[in-house]
């Protein structure tokens, strides 16, 4: 597993041992960031269920202003911290060593200047209820951590269908690659992103 592009291009990343964490493949990360390219420079990035931190680190490598990682598994946290240290990333990030539910309870609402522009979530495939719970919180009327033009991306299995809408979040794009799917959501249903590609 490597950083694909940007400042840390081709640098090797460590993945946590075991099967409980499933890193996003290099190919799927490349697809994801091809879509995010117009938005990533200077963005505030939130990596939920971060695992090794590969997605958030990719965002930093490509010019995101900051990245927040939310992860509670000890092995994944160890890999995440080692990856940041190995790349020499000493600032511009924050690690929340807690569950995503606990993160939302503590975050609730933040000043507009500190809200997230891009959110990526990739729960364990066997934790299907996490998708609806997390997307529901992100799209809920009381959740104030997203910037008005925020983009939320969920990685999931092809056979696991997500809803078209969760509260104020509306799906604008669907990208399929092998067994994996990326579902893109925005608060305003941005028509510029409303296409489906296989």
C-alpha positions in Angstrom: 0.0 0.0 0.0 1.5 3.3 -1.1 0.6 7.0 -1.3 -0.4 7.5 -4.9 0.3 11.2 -5.6 1.4 14.5 -4.2 4.0 15.4 -1.7 4.4 11.8 -0.4 4.0 10.0 -3.7 5.1 6.4 -3.8 5.9 6.3 -0.1 5.0 2.9 1.5 2.2 2.8 4.1 1.8 0.2 6.8 -1.5 -1.6 7.2 -2.7 -3.0 10.6 -2.3 -6.8 10.9 -5.4 -9.0 10.9 -8.6 -9.0 8.9 -10.7 -6.6 11.0 -9.4 -3.6 9.1 -9.8 -3.5 5.3 -7.6 -0.8 3.7 -9.0 1.0 0.7 -7.1 -0.4 -2.3 -4.6 1.8 -4.2 -6.7 1.6 -7.3 -9.9 2.7 -5.5 -8.1 5.5 -3.8 -6.8 6.8 -7.1 -10.4 6.7 -8.5 -11.7 8.6 -5.4 -9.0 11.3 -5.6 -9.5 11.8 -9.3 -13.1 12.8 -8.4 -11.9 14.9 -5.4 -9.1 16.7 -7.3 -11.0 20.0 -7.9 -11.9 20.2 -4.2 -8.9 18.8 -2.3 -6.5 21.8 -2.3 -6.9 23.6 1.0 -9.8 21.4 2.2 -10.5 20.2 5.7 -10.7 16.4 5.4 -12.4 14.0 7.9 -11.4 10.3 7.6 -14.0 8.2 9.6 -13.1 4.6 10.5 -9.7 5.6 9.4 -7.8 2.4 9.8 -4.2 2.9 8.7 -5.0 6.5 7.7 -4.3 5.9 4.0 -7.2 8.0 2.7 -6.6 10.9 5.0 -2.8 10.8 4.4 -3.5 10.8 0.6 -5.6 13.9 1.1 -2.8 15.6 3.0 -0.3 14.5 0.3 -2.5 16.1 -2.4 -2.8 19.5 -0.6 -5.6 19.2 2.0 -5.1 21.9 4.7 -5.9 19.4 7.4 -7.1 15.9 8.1 -8.9 14.4 11.1 -8.7 10.7 11.7 -11.3 8.8 13.7 -10.4 5.3 14.7 -10.7 3.2 17.9 -9.0 -0.1 17.1 -5.5 -0.2 18.8 -3.8 -2.0 16.0 -5.1 0.5 13.4 -4.2 3.4 15.6 -0.7 2.1 16.0 -0.3 1.8 12.2 -1.9 5.2 11.6 0.6 6.9 14.0 3.5 5.1 12.6 2.5 6.1 9.0 2.3 9.7 10.0 5.6 9.6 11.8 7.4 7.7 9.0 6.3 10.4 6.5 7.4 13.2 8.8 3.9 14.6 9.1 4.0 16.5 12.4 1.1 19.0 12.0 -2.1 19.6 10.1 -3.8 16.5 11.5 -5.7 15.4 14.6 -6.3 11.8 15.7 -9.6 11.0 17.6 -9.0 7.7 19.3 -12.6 6.8 19.8 -15.6 5.4 18.0 -17.3 7.3 15.3 -20.5 7.6 17.5 -18.4 9.0 20.4 -16.7 11.5 18.0 -20.1 12.8 16.9 -21.3 13.1 20.5 -18.3 15.3 21.3 -18.2 17.2 18.0 -21.9 18.2 17.6 -21.3 21.6 16.2 -18.2 23.6 15.4 -17.5 27.1 14.2 -18.1 27.6 10.4 -14.4 28.1 9.8 -13.6 24.7 11.2 -16.2 22.6 9.5 -15.2 19.7 7.2 -15.2 20.1 3.4 -14.8 16.4 2.6 -15.8 13.4 4.7 -14.8 9.8 3.8 -16.3 6.8 5.6 -15.4 3.2 5.2 -16.9 1.1 8.1 -16.0 -2.6 8.3 -18.2 -4.4 5.7 -19.7 -6.6 8.4 -20.8 -3.5 10.3 -23.6 -2.5 7.9 -25.7 -0.6 10.5 -22.8 1.9 10.8 -23.5 3.3 7.3 -27.1 4.4 8.0 -26.2 5.6 11.5 -23.2 7.7 10.4 -24.8 9.1 7.2 -27.9 9.8 9.2 -25.9 11.9 11.7 -24.1 13.7 8.9 -27.3 14.6 7.2 -29.2 15.3 10.4 -30.6 18.8 11.1 -28.6 19.2 14.3 -25.2 18.0 12.9 -23.1 21.1 12.3 -19.7 19.8 11.3 -20.1 20.0 7.5 -19.3 23.1 5.4 -22.3 24.1 3.2 -20.6 22.7 0.1 -19.3 19.6 1.8 -18.9 16.3 0.0 -19.5 13.0 1.9 -18.1 9.7 0.3 -19.0 6.2 1.6 -17.1 3.1 0.4 -19.3 0.0 0.5 -19.8 -3.4 -1.2 -21.6 -3.5 -4.5 -24.3 -5.8 -3.0 -24.9 -3.4 -0.1 -27.2 -0.7 -1.4 -27.2 2.6 0.4 -30.2 5.0 0.4 -30.4 7.9 -2.0 -30.9 10.3 0.8 -30.1 10.5 4.5 -31.7 13.6 6.0 -30.2 16.6 4.2 -27.6 14.5 2.4 -28.5 13.5 -1.2 -26.5 11.0 -3.3 -25.1 12.7 -6.4 -22.8 10.1 -7.8 -22.1 6.4 -7.8 -18.8 4.8 -8.8 -18.4 1.1 -9.0 -15.0 -0.7 -9.2 -15.1 -4.5 -8.9 -16.9 -5.4 -5.6 -16.4 -1.9 -4.2 -18.6 1.1 -4.6 -18.1 4.8 -3.8 -21.4 6.7 -3.0 -21.0 10.5 -3.1 -23.4 12.7 -1.1 -23.8 16.4 -0.8 -26.1 18.7 1.3 -27.4 20.5 -1.8 -27.5 17.7 -4.3 -24.9 19.5 -6.5 -26.0 18.7 -10.1 -22.4 19.1 -11.3 -21.6 15.8 -9.6 -24.8 13.9 -10.5 -23.6 11.2 -12.7 -23.3 7.4 -12.4 -20.3 5.5 -13.7 -19.4 1.8 -13.6 
